[in-house]
């Protein structure tokens, strides 16, 4: 699975950002291998950043997004694109990916949303 992590830094040891639209980076991570690429957030200082970031992230081929916080407009854009959003996440990117993957596997196993 490919996951977009909204991040304060450019490594898996970086903390997940609290502010979806204004975070400095997106990490696009393969949850099986933890291989990732870094995308700088060109909209971080823009008005309406959350909506712009959501549109940009939805074009990156991710199945899910991990973030600390997200506004309703950004959430709507991602949800309508079929992207699962895990918000209120805390910790490093790697910790949050591990937790997300565990929860996702449990949902698949038990068939719940």
N, CA, C and O atoms as a MOPAC input file, in Angstrom:
PM7 MOZYME 1SCF
protein

 N      0.85400 1    -1.17400 1     0.00000 1
 C      0.00000 1     0.00000 1     0.00000 1
 C      0.90000 1     1.23700 1     0.00000 1
 O      1.96000 1     1.25300 1     0.62500 1
 N      0.45900 1     2.25500 1    -0.70400 1
 C      1.19800 1     3.51800 1    -0.73500 1
 C      0.45300 1     4.53500 1     0.13400 1
 O     -0.74300 1     4.76900 1    -0.04200 1
 N      1.19500 1     5.13700 1     1.07900 1
 C      0.61300 1     6.06600 1     2.04100 1
 C      1.33800 1     7.40600 1     1.95800 1
 O      2.56300 1     7.45000 1     1.85000 1
 N      0.58500 1     8.48500 1     2.00900 1
 C      1.15900 1     9.81800 1     2.08800 1
 C      1.16900 1    10.26500 1     3.53800 1
 O      0.11900 1    10.34500 1     4.17500 1
 N      2.35400 1    10.55500 1     4.06000 1
 C      2.48100 1    11.02600 1     5.43400 1
 C      2.78800 1    12.51600 1     5.38800 1
 O      3.76300 1    12.93700 1     4.76500 1
 N      1.96000 1    13.30400 1     6.04400 1
 C      2.16100 1    14.74700 1     6.10400 1
 C      3.15400 1    14.99400 1     7.23000 1
 O      2.86400 1    14.71100 1     8.39200 1
 N      4.32800 1    15.52300 1     6.88400 1
 C      5.45600 1    15.46500 1     7.79200 1
 C      6.13700 1    16.80700 1     8.04800 1
 O      6.12600 1    17.70800 1     7.21000 1
 N      6.72700 1    16.90500 1     9.23200 1
 C      7.51000 1    18.08700 1     9.60800 1
 C      8.91700 1    18.04500 1     9.01100 1
 O      9.57600 1    19.08100 1     8.92200 1
 N      9.38400 1    16.87500 1     8.60400 1
 C     10.73100 1    16.73000 1     8.06600 1
 C     10.76200 1    15.77400 1     6.89100 1
 O      9.72000 1    15.30000 1     6.43700 1
 N     11.95300 1    15.49300 1     6.40200 1
 C     12.08300 1    14.71400 1     5.16900 1
 C     12.58700 1    13.29200 1     5.38900 1
 O     13.12300 1    12.67900 1     4.46600 1
 N     12.42100 1    12.75300 1     6.61400 1
 C     12.80300 1    11.36900 1     6.88400 1
 C     11.67800 1    10.66300 1     7.63400 1
 O     10.73700 1    11.30300 1     8.10300 1
 N     11.78400 1     9.34500 1     7.74300 1
 C     10.79200 1     8.57000 1     8.48600 1
 C     10.87100 1     8.83100 1     9.99100 1
 O      9.94500 1     8.50200 1    10.73300 1
 N     11.97800 1     9.42300 1    10.43600 1
 C     12.11900 1     9.77600 1    11.84600 1
 C     11.48300 1    11.12600 1    12.16300 1
 O     11.40800 1    11.51900 1    13.32700 1
 N     11.03100 1    11.82600 1    11.14700 1
 C     10.36900 1    13.12800 1    11.32800 1
 C      8.98700 1    12.92500 1    11.92300 1
 O      8.35900 1    11.88200 1    11.73900 1
 N      8.52800 1    13.93600 1    12.63800 1
 C      7.20000 1    13.86300 1    13.23700 1
 C      6.10700 1    14.16000 1    12.22000 1
 O      6.28200 1    14.96700 1    11.30800 1
 N      4.97900 1    13.48900 1    12.40200 1
 C      3.80200 1    13.76500 1    11.59500 1
 C      3.34300 1    15.17800 1    11.92600 1
 O      3.27500 1    15.56000 1    13.09500 1
 N      3.03200 1    15.94700 1    10.90000 1
 C      2.64900 1    17.34900 1    11.07300 1
 C      1.22500 1    17.47100 1    11.60100 1
 O      0.34100 1    16.69000 1    11.24900 1
 N      1.03100 1    18.45800 1    12.44100 1
 C     -0.29300 1    18.76400 1    12.98700 1
 C     -1.16700 1    19.48600 1    11.97000 1
 O     -2.39000 1    19.34800 1    12.00200 1
 N     -0.56900 1    20.24200 1    11.08200 1
 C     -1.30800 1    21.09400 1    10.14600 1
 C     -1.14800 1    20.56700 1     8.72500 1
 O     -0.10400 1    20.74900 1     8.09900 1
 N     -2.17100 1    19.92500 1     8.23200 1
 C     -2.15300 1    19.28000 1     6.92400 1
 C     -1.68800 1    20.20400 1     5.79900 1
 O     -0.76700 1    19.86000 1     5.05800 1
 N     -2.30000 1    21.34400 1     5.66900 1
 C     -2.01400 1    22.22800 1     4.54300 1
 C     -0.68400 1    22.94400 1     4.61900 1
 O     -0.08900 1    23.25900 1     3.58800 1
 N     -0.21200 1    23.20200 1     5.81500 1
 C      0.99200 1    24.02100 1     5.97500 1
 C      2.24100 1    23.22200 1     6.36300 1
 O      3.27800 1    23.80600 1     6.67700 1
 N      2.14400 1    21.91300 1     6.34200 1
 C      3.31000 1    21.07500 1     6.65000 1
 C      4.36400 1    21.22800 1     5.55600 1
 O      4.01900 1    21.42700 1     4.39100 1
 N      5.62700 1    21.13900 1     5.91100 1
 C      6.67000 1    21.34600 1     4.90700 1
 C      6.83400 1    20.21100 1     3.89600 1
 O      7.29200 1    20.44700 1     2.77800 1
 N      6.46500 1    18.97200 1     4.27600 1
 C      6.73700 1    17.83000 1     3.39400 1
 C      5.59500 1    16.82500 1     3.37900 1
 O      4.77900 1    16.75900 1     4.29800 1
 N      5.56800 1    16.04200 1     2.29600 1
 C      4.77600 1    14.81600 1     2.21000 1
 C      5.78700 1    13.70400 1     1.98100 1
 O      6.67200 1    13.83300 1     1.13500 1
 N      5.66500 1    12.63300 1     2.71700 1
 C      6.46500 1    11.44700 1     2.46300 1
 C      5.54800 1    10.42800 1     1.81300 1
 O      4.51500 1    10.07300 1     2.38200 1
 N      5.90600 1     9.95900 1     0.64600 1
 C      5.11400 1     8.95100 1    -0.05500 1
 C      5.79800 1     7.61800 1     0.21200 1
 O      6.88400 1     7.35100 1    -0.30200 1
 N      5.14500 1     6.77800 1     1.02700 1
 C      5.79200 1     5.60900 1     1.60900 1
 C      5.10900 1     4.31600 1     1.17300 1
 O      3.88200 1     4.21400 1     1.19000 1
 N      5.91700 1     3.32900 1     0.78200 1
 C      5.43800 1     1.97100 1     0.55300 1
 C      5.40300 1     1.30200 1     1.92600 1
 O      6.44700 1     1.14100 1     2.55800 1
 N      4.22300 1     0.91200 1     2.39300 1
 C      4.10600 1     0.38600 1     3.75100 1
 C      4.76100 1    -0.98100 1     3.91900 1
 O      5.05800 1    -1.38000 1     5.04500 1
 N      4.99200 1    -1.70200 1     2.83400 1
 C      5.62900 1    -3.01900 1     2.94400 1
 C      7.14200 1    -2.91900 1     3.07300 1
 O      7.75100 1    -3.67900 1     3.82600 1
 N      7.75000 1    -1.99600 1     2.35000 1
 C      9.21300 1    -1.90100 1     2.32600 1
 C      9.76000 1    -0.69400 1     3.08700 1
 O     10.94800 1    -0.64200 1     3.40500 1
 N      8.89500 1     0.26900 1     3.37600 1
 C      9.25500 1     1.56700 1     3.95700 1
 C     10.15200 1     2.39500 1     3.03400 1
 O     10.77300 1     3.36100 1     3.47600 1
 N     10.22100 1     2.02200 1     1.76100 1
 C     10.86500 1     2.89400 1     0.77900 1
 C      9.98300 1     4.12000 1     0.63100 1
 O      8.75700 1     4.01400 1     0.67100 1
 N     10.59900 1     5.28500 1     0.46100 1
 C      9.79900 1     6.50500 1     0.36800 1
 C     10.47900 1     7.53500 1    -0.50700 1
 O     11.67900 1     7.48500 1    -0.77700 1
 N      9.65400 1     8.46400 1    -0.93500 1
 C     10.17500 1     9.63600 1    -1.62700 1
 C      9.60600 1    10.86100 1    -0.93000 1
 O      8.53600 1    10.81700 1    -0.32200 1
 N     10.34200 1    11.94300 1    -1.03400 1
 C      9.98000 1    13.18400 1    -0.35400 1
 C      9.42700 1    14.16600 1    -1.37600 1
 O     10.00000 1    14.35200 1    -2.44900 1
 N      8.31400 1    14.78800 1    -1.03200 1
 C      7.72900 1    15.83600 1    -1.85700 1
 C      7.63700 1    17.08900 1    -0.99200 1
 O      6.97800 1    17.08700 1     0.04800 1
 N      8.29200 1    18.14700 1    -1.42200 1
 C      8.19200 1    19.41800 1    -0.69900 1
 C      6.81900 1    20.02400 1    -0.94400 1
 O      6.30500 1    19.97500 1    -2.06100 1
 N      6.23100 1    20.58800 1     0.08500 1
 C      4.90900 1    21.20200 1    -0.01700 1
 C      5.03800 1    22.62400 1    -0.56500 1
 O      5.35700 1    23.55800 1     0.17000 1
 N      4.79100 1    22.77000 1    -1.83900 1
 C      4.89200 1    24.08800 1    -2.47100 1
 C      3.75600 1    25.01700 1    -2.06900 1
 O      3.80900 1    26.21400 1    -2.35300 1
 N      2.72200 1    24.48400 1    -1.40800 1
 C      1.56400 1    25.28300 1    -1.01200 1
 C      1.58900 1    25.68100 1     0.46500 1
 O      0.63300 1    26.28300 1     0.95300 1
 N      2.64800 1    25.35900 1     1.17200 1
 C      2.69700 1    25.55400 1     2.62500 1
 C      2.37200 1    26.98400 1     3.05700 1
 O      1.79100 1    27.18600 1     4.12400 1
 N      2.73300 1    27.96600 1     2.25300 1
 C      2.49100 1    29.36600 1     2.62000 1
 C      1.33900 1    30.00000 1     1.84800 1
 O      1.18400 1    31.22100 1     1.84200 1
 N      0.53300 1    29.16100 1     1.19800 1
 C     -0.56300 1    29.65500 1     0.36600 1
 C     -1.86100 1    29.78500 1     1.14400 1
 O     -2.08400 1    29.07600 1     2.12500 1
 N     -2.70800 1    30.69100 1     0.70000 1
 C     -4.07100 1    30.74800 1     1.21500 1
 C     -4.82100 1    29.55100 1     0.63700 1
 O     -4.65100 1    29.22500 1    -0.53800 1
 N     -5.63400 1    28.90600 1     1.43400 1
 C     -6.35300 1    27.71800 1     0.96800 1
 C     -5.43700 1    26.52000 1     0.79600 1
 O     -5.68900 1    25.64300 1    -0.02900 1
 N     -4.36500 1    26.49400 1     1.58900 1
 C     -3.34800 1    25.45500 1     1.44000 1
 C     -3.91900 1    24.04600 1     1.59500 1
 O     -3.51800 1    23.14200 1     0.86200 1
 N     -4.83000 1    23.84200 1     2.52000 1
 C     -5.37900 1    22.50800 1     2.74800 1
 C     -6.03400 1    21.92000 1     1.51800 1
 O     -5.84000 1    20.74500 1     1.20400 1
 N     -6.80900 1    22.73300 1     0.82000 1
 C     -7.47600 1    22.25400 1    -0.39200 1
 C     -6.46200 1    21.99400 1    -1.50300 1
 O     -6.57800 1    21.01500 1    -2.24000 1
 N     -5.47100 1    22.87000 1    -1.61900 1
 C     -4.43900 1    22.70200 1    -2.65000 1
 C     -3.60500 1    21.45300 1    -2.38400 1
 O     -3.30300 1    20.68900 1    -3.30100 1
 N     -3.24000 1    21.25900 1    -1.13000 1
 C     -2.45600 1    20.07600 1    -0.77500 1
 C     -3.27400 1    18.81100 1    -1.00300 1
 O     -2.74900 1    17.83300 1    -1.53500 1
 N     -4.53500 1    18.80900 1    -0.61700 1
 C     -5.38100 1    17.63300 1    -0.82600 1
 C     -5.47300 1    17.28200 1    -2.30600 1
 O     -5.39000 1    16.11000 1    -2.67400 1
 N     -5.64400 1    18.28600 1    -3.15300 1
 C     -5.69300 1    18.03600 1    -4.60200 1
 C     -4.37400 1    17.47600 1    -5.10600 1
 O     -4.35600 1    16.54700 1    -5.91300 1
 N     -3.25600 1    18.04600 1    -4.62600 1
 C     -1.93800 1    17.57400 1    -5.05100 1
 C     -1.68300 1    16.14600 1    -4.58000 1
 O     -1.21500 1    15.31000 1    -5.35300 1
 N     -1.98600 1    15.86600 1    -3.32500 1
 C     -1.74900 1    14.53100 1    -2.77500 1
 C     -2.61900 1    13.49300 1    -3.49100 1
 O     -2.18200 1    12.36300 1    -3.71200 1
 N     -3.83700 1    13.87000 1    -3.85000 1
 C     -4.72100 1    12.91800 1    -4.52400 1
 C     -4.18600 1    12.51400 1    -5.90100 1
 O     -4.61700 1    11.50500 1    -6.46000 1
 N     -3.25800 1    13.28700 1    -6.44400 1
 C     -2.64800 1    12.96800 1    -7.74100 1
 C     -1.37500 1    12.13600 1    -7.60700 1
 O     -0.76100 1    11.78700 1    -8.61500 1
 N     -0.97300 1    11.81600 1    -6.38600 1
 C      0.28000 1    11.09700 1    -6.16000 1
 C      0.10900 1     9.57800 1    -6.06700 1
 O      1.07700 1     8.86100 1    -5.81200 1
 N     -1.10500 1     9.09000 1    -6.27100 1
 C     -1.33400 1     7.65000 1    -6.28700 1
 C     -1.31500 1     6.98200 1    -4.92800 1
 O     -0.99200 1     5.79900 1    -4.82500 1
 N     -1.65700 1     7.72700 1    -3.87400 1
 C     -1.66800 1     7.13200 1    -2.53900 1
 C     -3.02400 1     6.50300 1    -2.24700 1
 O     -4.05500 1     6.93200 1    -2.76400 1
 N     -2.99300 1     5.47500 1    -1.40600 1
 C     -4.21700 1     4.80600 1    -0.96000 1
 C     -4.75700 1     5.42000 1     0.31600 1
 O     -5.94800 1     5.32800 1     0.61100 1
 N     -3.85600 1     6.05300 1     1.07700 1
 C     -4.23000 1     6.63100 1     2.37300 1
 C     -3.31100 1     7.80300 1     2.68200 1
 O     -2.23400 1     7.94300 1     2.10200 1
 N     -3.76300 1     8.64400 1     3.61100 1
 C     -2.98500 1     9.78100 1     4.09800 1
 C     -2.97300 1     9.71400 1     5.61600 1
 O     -3.99000 1     9.43100 1     6.24900 1
 N     -1.80000 1     9.98000 1     6.19200 1
 C     -1.63500 1    10.04900 1     7.63900 1
 C     -1.26000 1    11.48900 1     7.98500 1
 O     -0.31300 1    12.04200 1     7.42600 1
 N     -2.00900 1    12.09100 1     8.90900 1
 C     -1.76100 1    13.48000 1     9.29100 1
 C     -2.16800 1    13.70400 1    10.74300 1
 O     -2.92600 1    12.92300 1    11.31700 1
 N     -1.65700 1    14.77300 1    11.31900 1
 C     -2.06800 1    15.13800 1    12.66500 1
 C     -3.44400 1    15.76700 1    12.67000 1
 O     -4.29500 1    15.40900 1    13.48500 1
 N     -3.66400 1    16.70400 1    11.76100 1
 C     -4.94600 1    17.38800 1    11.67400 1
 C     -5.24200 1    17.77100 1    10.24700 1
 O     -4.33200 1    17.96800 1     9.44100 1
 N     -6.52400 1    17.87800 1     9.93900 1
 C     -6.95100 1    18.23100 1     8.57800 1
 C     -8.30700 1    18.92600 1     8.66300 1
 O     -9.15800 1    18.54900 1     9.46800 1
 N     -8.49700 1    19.93200 1     7.83500 1
 C     -9.77000 1    20.63300 1     7.77800 1
 C    -10.79700 1    19.87900 1     6.94500 1
 O    -10.47000 1    18.92600 1     6.23800 1
 N    -12.03100 1    20.32100 1     7.04000 1
 C    -13.12500 1    19.61700 1     6.36700 1
 C    -13.01100 1    19.65300 1     4.83800 1
 O    -13.37400 1    18.68300 1     4.17300 1
 N    -12.51200 1    20.76100 1     4.27600 1
 C    -12.40600 1    20.84500 1     2.81700 1
 C    -11.36600 1    19.86600 1     2.28000 1
 O    -11.61600 1    19.16200 1     1.30100 1
 N    -10.20800 1    19.82200 1     2.91600 1
 C     -9.17500 1    18.87400 1     2.51000 1
 C     -9.63100 1    17.44000 1     2.68400 1
 O     -9.38000 1    16.59300 1     1.82600 1
 N    -10.30200 1    17.16400 1     3.79800 1
 C    -10.82800 1    15.82500 1     4.06100 1
 C    -11.83100 1    15.41400 1     2.98800 1
 O    -11.79500 1    14.28200 1     2.50500 1
 N    -12.72200 1    16.32500 1     2.61400 1
 C    -13.70600 1    16.03200 1     1.56300 1
 C    -13.03600 1    15.69400 1     0.23800 1
 O    -13.43000 1    14.74100 1    -0.43500 1
 N    -12.02500 1    16.47100 1    -0.13800 1
 C    -11.33500 1    16.23600 1    -1.41000 1
 C    -10.70200 1    14.84700 1    -1.42400 1
 O    -10.84100 1    14.11000 1    -2.40000 1
 N    -10.00900 1    14.49100 1    -0.34800 1
 C     -9.35100 1    13.19100 1    -0.29500 1
 C    -10.36000 1    12.05000 1    -0.25100 1
 O    -10.18800 1    11.03800 1    -0.93000 1
 N    -11.40300 1    12.20900 1     0.54000 1
 C    -12.42500 1    11.17300 1     0.64700 1
 C    -13.10600 1    10.93000 1    -0.69200 1
 O    -13.31800 1     9.78300 1    -1.08500 1
 N    -13.44700 1    12.00300 1    -1.39200 1
 C    -14.08500 1    11.86500 1    -2.70400 1
 C    -13.15900 1    11.21200 1    -3.72000 1
 O    -13.62500 1    10.61000 1    -4.68800 1
 N    -11.84700 1    11.32600 1    -3.50700 1
 C    -10.86600 1    10.68000 1    -4.38800 1
 C    -10.64100 1     9.21500 1    -3.99500 1
 O     -9.83600 1     8.52100 1    -4.61600 1
 N    -11.35100 1     8.75000 1    -2.96700 1
 C    -11.22900 1     7.36300 1    -2.54000 1
 C    -10.00900 1     7.09000 1    -1.67100 1
 O     -9.56300 1     5.94900 1    -1.55400 1
 N     -9.47600 1     8.14000 1    -1.06500 1
 C     -8.28300 1     8.01900 1    -0.22700 1
 C     -8.70300 1     8.01300 1     1.23400 1
 O     -9.39600 1     8.92000 1     1.69500 1
 N     -8.28100 1     6.99300 1     1.95300 1
 C     -8.56300 1     6.89700 1     3.38500 1
 C     -7.68800 1     7.91200 1     4.12000 1
 O     -6.50900 1     8.05800 1     3.79600 1
 N     -8.24900 1     8.61200 1     5.10000 1
 C     -7.49500 1     9.60400 1     5.85800 1
 C     -7.46400 1     9.20400 1     7.33200 1
 O     -8.50300 1     9.04600 1     7.97300 1
 N     -6.24600 1     9.04500 1     7.85200 1
 C     -6.04000 1     8.78500 1     9.27800 1
 C     -5.53700 1    10.08600 1     9.88500 1
 O     -4.42100 1    10.51700 1     9.59400 1
 N     -6.35200 1    10.71400 1    10.72400 1
 C     -5.95000 1    11.97700 1    11.33100 1
 C     -5.92700 1    11.84000 1    12.83700 1
 O     -6.32800 1    10.81100 1    13.38100 1
 N     -5.46200 1    12.86700 1    13.50400 1
 C     -5.18900 1    12.84600 1    14.94800 1
 C     -4.03800 1    11.89700 1    15.25800 1
 O     -3.96000 1    11.34200 1    16.35400 1
 N     -3.15000 1    11.71500 1    14.29300 1
 C     -1.98900 1    10.84300 1    14.46900 1
 C     -0.86800 1    11.62300 1    15.14200 1
 O     -0.69700 1    12.81500 1    14.88700 1
 N     -0.10900 1    10.95700 1    15.99800 1
 C      1.01100 1    11.57300 1    16.70600 1
 C      2.19500 1    10.62700 1    16.67000 1
 O      2.02800 1     9.40900 1    16.71900 1
 N      3.39600 1    11.19100 1    16.58400 1
 C      4.61000 1    10.39600 1    16.60600 1
 C      5.39500 1    10.59400 1    15.33000 1
 O      5.10700 1    11.48400 1    14.53000 1
 N      6.39000 1     9.74600 1    15.15400 1
 C      7.19200 1     9.83700 1    13.93400 1
 C      6.42400 1     9.22400 1    12.77000 1
 O      5.46400 1     8.47800 1    12.96200 1
 N      6.86100 1     9.54900 1    11.57800 1
 C      6.23000 1     8.97700 1    10.39000 1
 C      6.26600 1     7.45200 1    10.44500 1
 O      5.26600 1     6.79000 1    10.17000 1
 N      7.42200 1     6.90300 1    10.80200 1
 C      7.54400 1     5.44400 1    10.84600 1
 C      6.61700 1     4.82200 1    11.88400 1
 O      5.98600 1     3.80100 1    11.61400 1
 N      6.52800 1     5.42500 1    13.06700 1
 C      5.62800 1     4.90900 1    14.10900 1
 C      4.17900 1     4.93200 1    13.63800 1
 O      3.43500 1     3.97500 1    13.84800 1
 N      3.78800 1     6.02100 1    13.00800 1
 C      2.40300 1     6.15200 1    12.54500 1
 C      2.09300 1     5.18900 1    11.41000 1
 O      0.98600 1     4.65600 1    11.33300 1
 N      3.05700 1     4.96100 1    10.53300 1
 C      2.86100 1     3.98800 1     9.45400 1
 C      2.68600 1     2.59300 1    10.03700 1
 O      1.79600 1     1.85200 1     9.61900 1
 N      3.52500 1     2.23200 1    10.99500 1
 C      3.42300 1     0.92000 1    11.63500 1
 C      2.05600 1     0.74500 1    12.28000 1
 O      1.41900 1    -0.29500 1    12.11200 1
 N      1.60100 1     1.75700 1    13.01900 1
 C      0.27500 1     1.68900 1    13.65400 1
 C     -0.83400 1     1.61100 1    12.62100 1
 O     -1.76900 1     0.82400 1    12.76700 1
 N     -0.73600 1     2.43100 1    11.57100 1
 C     -1.75100 1     2.43700 1    10.52700 1
 C     -1.82800 1     1.07200 1     9.85400 1
 O     -2.91300 1     0.52900 1     9.64800 1
 N     -0.67500 1     0.53000 1     9.51600 1
 C     -0.63300 1    -0.77100 1     8.83500 1
 C     -1.26200 1    -1.85800 1     9.71600 1
 O     -2.01700 1    -2.69800 1     9.22900 1
 N     -0.94700 1    -1.83300 1    11.01000 1
 C     -1.52300 1    -2.81300 1    11.93400 1
 C     -3.05100 1    -2.69500 1    11.97100 1
 O     -3.76200 1    -3.69700 1    11.89900 1
 N     -3.54300 1    -1.46300 1    12.08400 1
 C     -5.00000 1    -1.25000 1    12.11200 1
 C     -5.64800 1    -1.68400 1    10.80100 1
 O     -6.72000 1    -2.29000 1    10.80200 1
 N     -4.99700 1    -1.37400 1     9.69100 1
 C     -5.52000 1    -1.74600 1     8.37200 1
 C     -5.60600 1    -3.26800 1     8.22400 1
 O     -6.59200 1    -3.79000 1     7.70500 1
 N     -4.57500 1    -3.97000 1     8.68100 1
 C     -4.57700 1    -5.43800 1     8.60300 1
 C     -5.68300 1    -6.03400 1     9.47000 1
 O     -6.32800 1    -7.00700 1     9.07800 1
 N     -5.90000 1    -5.45100 1    10.64800 1
 C     -6.98500 1    -5.93000 1    11.50700 1
 C     -8.34700 1    -5.71700 1    10.85700 1
 O     -9.21700 1    -6.58400 1    10.93400 1
 N     -8.53100 1    -4.56000 1    10.21700 1
 C     -9.80100 1    -4.29100 1     9.53400 1
 C    -10.03000 1    -5.28600 1     8.40600 1
 O    -11.14700 1    -5.77200 1     8.22400 1
 N     -8.98300 1    -5.59300 1     7.64800 1
 C     -9.10600 1    -6.57500 1     6.56900 1
 C     -9.43800 1    -7.95400 1     7.14300 1
 O    -10.27000 1    -8.67800 1     6.59500 1
 N     -8.79500 1    -8.30100 1     8.22600 1
 C     -8.98400 1    -9.62300 1     8.83400 1
 C    -10.40000 1    -9.80500 1     9.37000 1
 O    -11.01100 1   -10.86100 1     9.20900 1
 N    -10.90700 1    -8.75600 1    10.00900 1
 C    -12.22400 1    -8.86300 1    10.64600 1
 C    -13.34400 1    -8.22500 1     9.84300 1
 O    -14.50400 1    -8.26300 1    10.25500 1
 N    -13.00700 1    -7.63800 1     8.69700 1
 C    -14.01100 1    -7.10500 1     7.79500 1
 C    -14.77900 1    -5.90700 1     8.30100 1
 O    -15.93400 1    -5.70600 1     7.92800 1
 N    -14.15400 1    -5.11000 1     9.14400 1
 C    -14.86000 1    -3.93100 1     9.65800 1
 C    -14.27700 1    -2.65900 1     9.07800 1
 O    -13.14100 1    -2.64600 1     8.60300 1
 N    -15.05800 1    -1.58800 1     9.11700 1
 C    -14.57900 1    -0.28700 1     8.66900 1
 C    -14.09100 1     0.45000 1     9.82200 1
 O    -13.63500 1     1.58400 1     9.68100 1

